[in-house]
Amino acid sequence: MKITVRYFARIREALGPGEDLAFGADAPVTVGALRDWLAGRSPGHQAALNGDRAVRAACDQVMCDDDEALRDGAEVAFFPPVTGG
């Protein structure tokens, strides 16, 4: 499964604009599982995605909850609940 991850606002400042990921049989199946997997990659990912601050998500440009199912080719974005223009 291939997933494109995009980061915005303070998360982008910490982790960069995003990344393209490829998974085998162990692919995360929900947005929440992807966020947990990403948070386990490094202390920087942990602080940006699972710190004390809230993080919102969108899948294929639609706001979603952590239980949103992932599909091959999905684009997942992570951002703070309030972002500037």
C-alpha positions as CSV (number, residue, x, y, z in Angstrom):
1,M,0.0,0.0,0.0
2,K,1.2,3.5,-0.9
3,I,0.2,6.5,1.2
4,T,1.1,10.2,0.8
5,V,1.4,12.0,4.1
6,R,1.3,15.8,4.3
7,Y,2.2,17.9,7.3
8,F,0.9,21.5,7.9
9,A,1.7,24.5,10.3
10,R,3.8,23.6,13.3
11,I,3.9,19.9,12.3
12,R,5.4,20.9,9.0
13,E,8.0,23.1,10.7
14,A,9.1,20.1,12.8
15,L,8.9,17.3,10.2
16,G,9.0,18.9,6.8
17,P,6.3,19.1,4.1
18,G,5.5,15.4,4.0
19,E,6.5,12.0,2.6
20,D,5.5,9.2,0.4
21,L,5.3,5.8,2.3
22,A,5.0,2.3,1.0
23,F,3.9,-0.6,3.2
24,G,3.7,-4.3,2.8
25,A,1.3,-6.6,4.6
26,D,1.9,-4.8,7.9
27,A,0.3,-1.5,6.6
28,P,-1.6,0.6,9.1
29,V,-5.4,0.2,8.4
30,T,-6.7,3.5,9.9
31,V,-5.6,7.1,10.1
32,G,-5.0,6.6,13.8
33,A,-2.8,3.6,13.3
34,L,-0.8,5.6,10.7
35,R,-0.4,8.4,13.2
36,D,0.8,5.9,15.9
37,W,3.2,4.3,13.4
38,L,4.6,7.7,12.4
39,A,5.0,8.8,16.0
40,G,7.1,5.7,16.6
41,R,9.6,6.7,13.9
42,S,11.6,9.3,15.9
43,P,11.4,11.6,19.0
44,G,10.6,14.4,16.6
45,H,7.7,12.5,15.1
46,Q,6.5,11.6,18.6
47,A,6.6,15.2,19.8
48,A,4.9,16.6,16.7
49,L,2.2,14.0,16.4
50,N,1.5,12.6,19.9
51,G,2.6,15.4,22.2
52,D,0.4,17.5,24.5
53,R,-1.1,19.4,21.6
54,A,-4.1,18.3,19.6
55,V,-3.6,17.1,16.0
56,R,-6.4,16.9,13.3
57,A,-6.4,14.7,10.2
58,A,-7.8,14.6,6.8
59,C,-7.9,11.7,4.3
60,D,-8.1,12.6,0.7
61,Q,-8.9,16.2,1.6
62,V,-11.9,15.4,3.9
63,M,-11.7,15.9,7.6
64,C,-11.7,12.5,9.4
65,D,-11.4,10.8,12.7
66,D,-8.7,8.3,13.7
67,D,-10.9,5.3,12.7
68,E,-11.0,6.4,9.1
69,A,-9.9,3.4,6.9
70,L,-6.9,3.8,4.7
71,R,-6.7,2.7,1.1
72,D,-3.9,2.3,-1.4
73,G,-3.1,5.8,-2.8
74,A,-4.6,7.7,0.0
75,E,-3.4,11.2,0.9
76,V,-3.4,11.8,4.7
77,A,-2.8,15.3,6.1
78,F,-2.0,16.1,9.8
79,F,-2.3,19.6,11.2
80,P,-3.1,21.5,14.3
81,P,-6.8,22.2,15.0
82,V,-6.4,25.9,14.1
83,T,-4.1,27.0,11.3
84,G,-3.4,30.4,9.9
85,G,-4.0,31.6,6.3
